[in-house]
Amino acid sequence: MSTRITEENIVEFVVRAVNSKLQEFFKEIDEEVVREAPRARDLVTISRDYTLRGGKRLRAVLALIGYWSKEWRSGSIEAITDVMAAIELLQSYLLIHDDVMDQDELRRGGPTVHIVFRRKCAENKWRNCEHYGVSQAIVAGDMLEASAVGLLSSKLLEPRVVRDLMLAYSRGLRRVAYGQYLDVMFSQLSISEVREEDIVSIYNFKTSSYTVELPLHLGSIASGKSNSKLLSELSSYAMPAGIAFQIRDDIIGLFGDPSVTGKPAGSDVKSKKKTLLIVKAYELARYKDKELIELVYDKLSESEITDKHVEEIRRIVKESGSLNYAEELINKYVHYALDAVESSKEICEEAKETLKRLTSKLAFREK
C-alpha cells in the first residue's frame, strides 16, 4: 500500500486480501470435504462460487477501518484479514438464507444458491426439487456461518481478544435475527398497518447494526486497542450511516438498472417488500394510488405482480413525494453520521477522513 492510504486504495487492498484469503480457505475446505465426505463436494463448490462471485466487500473494508480506528496502520494485517474474511463468509450465509426467505432467484449477477441446488436436483431427475433447493441452501448457509466462527477464532489473536470478538459477533447476529423476524412478520401485515418507524427499526437491526456497527466493532476489538468509549463513538456513526445506506439500497432496488445492480428490476415490489419508499408513498399518495398499492401489497399473489404493476409503483413513489422524502432522509442521516465522526475523541484522524469519504460514496452511489 502507498504511504498515504486513501479510501480508494483501502477498498482495492481489502478486495485483494479478502478474495485471496477466501480462495485459500475454500481450498482447505474442498480438501476436507473430498477427504471426509466426497459426495458432499457440491456444497463447498457452490458456496465458494457464490461467495467469490462479487459483492462490494463493504463490511470487510469497515472491519479494517475499525482495526485502525485508534491507531492508523497498526497491528497485523494477517490477523485482521482473518476477521475480514470471516465477515464475508457471514455475509454469504445471511444472503443465502435471505434469498430463500425473499424467494429471490438472482444475486450478484447470477442465480441464488437455492436456485443452483434446485437445478442440480432437476438435472439428476430427483423429486421435490423446490424443497431440495431450499433445504440445501439452508445447509450451505449453516456451513458458512460455522466457518466464519472458525476464522474469527484466529490463532493470530490473543485468547481474550477472541473471547470479546465472539461476544460481539453473537450479539450482532442476534440483532440481525430480530430485524429479520420483524421483516418477515411485517410482510404478513397489510400496508396500512406498517409505519415509517417500523421500517426504520428493521434498518437499525439489519443494516446499521450488522452492516456498519458490527464490522467496525469486530475490527476495533481485534486490534486489542479498543475501549468502551471508542466502541460507543463508532456506534454513534454506524447507526445513522446504516440507515442512509439502506434507504439508498431501496432506491436502487426500485429504480436501478438490473445490468448494473445484478438483481431483477423491481424485485422488491414483486416480493412485496415493504420498504420506506413504499410505506411513505402509501401515506402520501392520492386515494386511487393508495388503492393500487393495496392491490399490489395486500391482494395480489407474488406471481400475479407484473412489470406494469412495478412501473405503476415507481410512478406513485415519485409523484407522491416519497422519493424526494427518502433523498432528504439520506441527507439527514449522512449529516448525523458525519457529525458523529467529527465530534469523536477516540477515532484517529485518518480513520475519520476515511469514514467521511466512504459515507458519501455509499450514501450517494448508483449501484
N, C-alpha and C positions, 0 to 999 in steps of 0.2 A: 504494500500500500504506500501511497505517497506520504510525504511528511505532513502535509495539511490535508486531513481527511474531510471530504465533502459528503453531503447526503448521497450524491450520485454514486461515488465510488464505494461508499459503505454498502449500498444496495448491490452493486456488482460483486463486491467481495463476498457478501453473505450468500448470494445465489451460488457462486462458485464453490464456496466452502461447504455449504449445506448439501448441495447436489452431490459433491464428491463424497461426503460422509454418508449420505443416504445410499449411494451406489455401493460403497464399502459394506454398509450394514446389510443391505439386501443380498449381497454376495454371500455373506456369512450365513444369513437365514436360509438362502437357497441351498447351500451346502448342508445345513442342518436338516432341512426337510427331505432332501434326497437320501440322506443317511437314515433318518428315522421314520419318515412316512412318505415315500416317493409318490404314492398315488394322490397325495395332497399338494403336489407341487404347484398346481394351478392357483391355489390360494395365495401363495407367495408371489408368483409371477404377475397375477392380475393386480394384487395390492401394490406391488412395486411399480408397474406401468402407470397406474393411476396416480401414485404419489409423485412420480418423476415427470408426469405429463406437463405440469405447469404450475401456475399459481404465482402470486406476487412475492411470496416469502416475507410478507409484511411482519408476521409475528416473530420470525427469526431476526429480522432487522431490529425490531423493538427490543428483543432479548439482548442483542449486542449493545444497543444504546443503554439499556438498564445495567448491563455489566460494567459499562464505562461511565455510568451516571455520576459516580462520586469522584472518580479519578480517570480521566480520559486516556485510553490506550494502555491501561494497566492490566496485569493478570495474564493468564494462559489462554491463548487462542484455541488450543486443543480442547480445553475444558469447556469453554463456552460453546464451541462447535457441537459438542455432545448435547448440550442443552438446546441449542437451536434446532438440531436435527430431531430431537425428541418432540419439540413443539410442532414441527411439520408432520411427524407421524400422528400426533394428537389431532392435528387439523384434518388429516385424511380420514381418521376414524370418525370424527364428528360429521364431516361432509358425507361420507358413505351412508351413515345412519340417517342424516338429514335428507339425503336424496330418496331414501326408502320412504320416509315419512311424508315427504312432499310429492312422491311419485314422479320425480324428475327423471328424464331419460338422457339428458345431455349435461355434461360438466367439463369445464376446461377444454372445450372443443372436441370432446369425444364422448362415447357412451358412459353412463354411470355404471358403477360396479354391479348393481343388481341386474342391469340390462345385459352386461357381459356374461354373467353367470346364467341368465335365462337363455341367452343364445347358445351357450355351451350345452345346456340341457337339451335344447331343441335339436342341435346338431347330432347329439347322441341318441335322439329319439327316445328320451326318457319321458316320464309322465309328470304332470303337475309342475310345469316349468316356471310358471309365475311364482309359485310358492318356493320353489327351489332357488330361484334367483335372489329373492328377498332373504331367505334363510342363510345362504352362503355369503351374502353381503354383510349380514349381521356378524357372522363369524369373522370375516375379513376385518371389520371394524374392531372387534374384540381383540384380535391378534395385534393390530397396530397399536391399540391403546396399551396393551401389556408391554409391547416393545418400547413405547415411549417411556414407561416407568423404568425399564431396564437401562435406557440411555441416560435418564436423569440420575440414576444411581452410579454415576461415573466414578471410576477409581481415581480419577484426577482431582476429585473434590474431597475435602475433609468430611468425615462422618457427620459432624454437627451441621455442616452446610447441606449435606444430602438430606438429613432429617428435616431441616427447615424447608428445603425445596419440596419434599413430599407433602408437608403440611399445607404449603401454599398451593401446590398442584391439586391436592384433594379438595380444598375449599373452592378453588377455581372451577373444578369440574362439577361440584355440587351446584354452584351458581348457574352454570350452563344448563344443568338439568332443570333447575327451577324455571329458567327462561323458556326452555324447550317445552316443558309441561304447559306453561301458560300459553305459548304459541299454539300448541295443538288444541288446548281447551278452547281458546278464543275462536279457533276455526269452526267450532260447533255452535257458536253463538250467532245470532243474527247481526247484521251490520249495525243496526240501531242500538245494540247492547254494548258495543265496544267504543271506548273513548280514547282520546289522544293520550291521556296519562297511562292507560293500559298498554298502549303500544310502546310508549317511552320506557315503561318498566321492563318490557321484554328487551328493548335495545340496551338497557343498562346491564341486564344479566348476560345477554348473548354476545353483544359487541363490545361495549365499554369494558365489562369485567373480563371477558375471555380474550377478545382480540387485542386489546390495548393494555389493560392493567396487568393481567396475568403474565404475559411475556416480559414486561418491564420489571415486575416483581421477581420473577424467576431469574432474570439476568442479574438484577441487583443482589439478590440473595447469593447467587453463585459466585459473585465477586468476593464474598467474605467481608466486604466493606459496608454492608447495608446497616441501616438503623431504622427505628420506627418512624422518625421524622422524615427521612428520605422516602420511605415507602408511602407515607401519607401524602407527601408532595407529588410523587409520581401518580398516585390515585387521583389527586385533585386535577391533574392534567388529563388522565386517562378517561375519566367518566364523561366530560363534555366532548372530548375528541372522538370517542367511540360513537356517541350519538350522531355527531356530524358525519362521520364516515358511513354509518348505516343509512342515514337519510339519503346520502349521495348514492349508495348502492341501490336503494329503492328507485331513485330517479333513473339510474342507468338500467335497472331491470325492466322498467316500463317503457323507456324511450330509447334505450341503447340499440346499437346495430349488432345483430347476432354474430356477424363475421368478426366483430371486434371483441364482444363480450364472451363469446363461447357458449352462450345459453340461448335457447329459442326465444324469439320475440314474444313478449307478453306472457312468459311462463308464469310469472307471479299472479297474473289475472286468471289464467287457465287453471291454476292450482288453488284459486280463490284465497290467496294470501292477503290478510288484512294488514296492509302497511299504513304508515302515517298518511301517505298520499291519498289512499282510498278513504280512510276514516275521516280525514279533513274534507275531502271532496263531498262525501255524504252529508257532512254537517253544513257545508256552504252551498250545495247545489240547489237548483230550482226543483220544484215538485216532480216534473216529468223525468228529470235526470236522476233524482233520488229513486224513482221507480225503476229506472234501468239498472242502477247499482244494486237495488234489492233483487231484481231479476237475476243478475249475474251471480251475486254472492250468497243469496238465500234460497233461490228456487231452482236454477238450472243445475244439472249434474256437471261435473268437470268435462265429461265427453261432449256435452252439448254446447260448451262455450266456444264460439267461433272467432276467427280473426276479425270479423266485423264487430263482435262484442268488444274485443280488445281495443279496436280503433275508437269505438264509442266511449270507452272508459278513459282512454287517452284524452279525447276531446273534453270530457267532463272535468278531468283533473286540471286541464289548462283553463277552461272557461270559468270554472268555479272560483279560481284563485288559489287552489290547493298547491299547485306547482310553485307559484310565487311565494306562498306562505312557507313551503318547505325550503326554498332557497334562502329566505330570510332567517329561518331557524338554523340552517347550516352556518350562516354568517355569525349568528348569535353564539352558537356553541363553539365555533372556532375562536371567537373573541374570548370566551371564558377559558378555553384551553390555553391559549397563548398568554393570557393574564396569569394563569396559574404557574406556567413555566417562568415567566418574567419575575414573579414575586418569590420564587423558590430561593431558599437559603442553602439548601443541601446539594442541589443538582449543579454540577460543574458547568462552566460557561460553554464549553464545546458541545456538551450534551444538550444544553438549552438551544443553541443555534441549530443543531441537527433536528431536534424535535420541531422547532418552528418551521423549518423548510419542509420537513416530511408532512406536517399537518396541512400546510397549504396545498401541497401536491396532491394529497389523498382526498382532501375535502372538496377539491375543485377539479377532480380528474374526469375523464370521459369513458373510462373502461375499468 
